[in-house]
């Protein structure tokens, strides 16, 4: 994968991914002058130079770490340590992901705010609150409108699965699961080849 840190000019889509905001938000910021850049001659395409992107990120308190690594951020939330270790090992070995973990809903909230993941792998049954509450909380925050959520559970009934979907879960996978299926869903939701 080509490293994002070597780029000097970005598309609005790349800026949206780096900043964890929608592409429409990037376009609005560009059009209002809050995000400096230029239009490609003879087209409507907007381009943002690295220096302008860094200034925009600083002004909006967006951590520059995503720009530096170019990796997709995955937050794995599960109270089952072997599952956390499996996800961490396999996703990091893949080479396209940076992985953080949490074992409670409370810790998931703190980690989401600090780490700003691209995708959340969320166990439904956590020691303190259930995955529905975590998902609802995350979905209320516009900073995370880009984040995808995959809920995983072996005990959720059809009503609970529907509650998860209503709370904003993008995919539900039942335990026991095939790890390659989960990684495939992660790649699909993040538009990775």
N, C-alpha and C positions, 0 to 999 in steps of 0.2 A: 504494500500500500504506500502511495506517495505521501510523504509527511506534509502536513498542513503548515508546519512552522517555516518551511522554505518558500512558501508563497509570498508574493508581495502585493498581489491584487486579488480581491475576492468577489464572488457573485453574491447577490442578495440571499440566495439559498444557503451558501456556505456561511455567511454572516449569521443567518437565522440559526443554523446548527451550532455554531461556535458560541453564540450568545444565549442559546436556549429560549429563543423567542420566535414568533411566527414570521414567515417571510413577508406577510402583509405589514406587520409592525416595522420591519426593516425598511420596506418601501415607503411607509408613511414618514419614518424618521429621515430617510434620504430626501424625500420630496419637500419636507418642511425645513431642511437645512441642518437638522440636529446631527445627521450622519453625513459627513463630507465624502464626495466622490465625483464620478463623472459618468456620462452616458457614452456608450459605444457609438461612434459616428455612424449615422445611417440606420440606427435601430433604437428601440426603446430600452435596451438592456442597460442596467446600472452596474457600475463597478466601484468597489471601495478599496482604496490603497491601505496597506498595512498600518501606516502611521495614523490614518483617520480612524481605522477600526480600533486601534489601541486607545486613542483619545476617547472614542465613544464608550468603550468598555470601562475605562477609568471613570468617566463622568457619570456612568450609570451603575457603578459599583459591581461590575460583572468581573469575576475572577479571570485572570488571563491564562489559567492553567490548561483549559481546553485548547486554546490556541497553541500552546506550547507542545502538547502531546499529540494532538490529532487523533487520539483514540476515542472510541465510544465509551461512555461511562455507564457502568452497570452497578446498581445497588441491589444486593441480594439480602432479603429480609426473611430470616427463618430462625426458629429456636433450636433446630436440629443441626448440631455442629457438623456431622458428616456430610449433610447436604450443602452447607455453606462451603466446606472444604472442597467438595467435588466441583461445585460451580466455579469457585475461585481458581482452582487448578486448571480446569478445562478452558475457561474463558481467557485466562491470562496466557495459556499455552497457544491459544488460537492466534494471538498477536494483534487483534483488532480492538481489544477491550481493556479498559482499566476497571478494576473491580474493587468495590468497598462492600462491607457487610454490616448488618445490624441484627440483633436477636430479639428486640422488642419493638412494639409500635412506637413507643416514645423515642427510642434510639433511632428508629427509621426517620422520624420527623426531623431530628437534629441533623442526621447524616444527609437527608435530602436537601436541607437548607444550605449546608456547608459544601457538599460534593456536587450538587446540581446534576443528578444523573440524567442520561438520555432514556434509560429504561429501568424500571423497578421490577424485580422478580420478588413477588410477595406471597408468603405463606398466609393462608386464610386464618389459621388458628395460632395466634401468638399468645404469650403468657399474660400480657396486660390488656390488649384490645384486639378485636378481630380485623382482618384485612379490609373489610368494608369501611370501617372507621378511618383507617390509614388512607385509603384511596380517596374518600370524601374530603379529608383534610387537605391532601395534596392537590386535588382538583379545584379547590376553592382559591388556590394561589395562582394568579396569572403568570407568575414567573415560571411555572412548571407546565404551561399549556402544551408544550411540545413533548413532554415526557410520556413515554408509553408504559403501560402496566400489564404485566402478566401475573395473574393469580394462580397459585398452585395449592391444591388441597386433596387429601384423601377422604375427608369427612364431610365436606359441604354437601347439603342436599339441594335439590333443584331450586327451592325458594331462595336459599343462601347464594347460589350461583347467580340467580337473577338479580338479587340485591347487589352483588359485586358488579355486575354489568351496569346496573342503574347508577352505581357510584362512580363509574368511569373506567372500569377494567377493560382493556382492549382484547385480552385473550384469557381463557380459563383452561388450565391443564390439570387433569386428575392424577394424583399419586396412586400407585407407582407410575413413573413416567420414563420415557426413553429420552436420555439427555440430548441425543442428536435431534430429536423432535423439538425440544425446547430451544436449542441453539438455532435451529432452522426458523422457529417463530421469532426469536430475537432479531435475526438477520432480516427477516421479512418485514417486521415492524420498523426497523431502522433503515430499510432500503439499502442493505449491504448485499453485495454479490457473493 
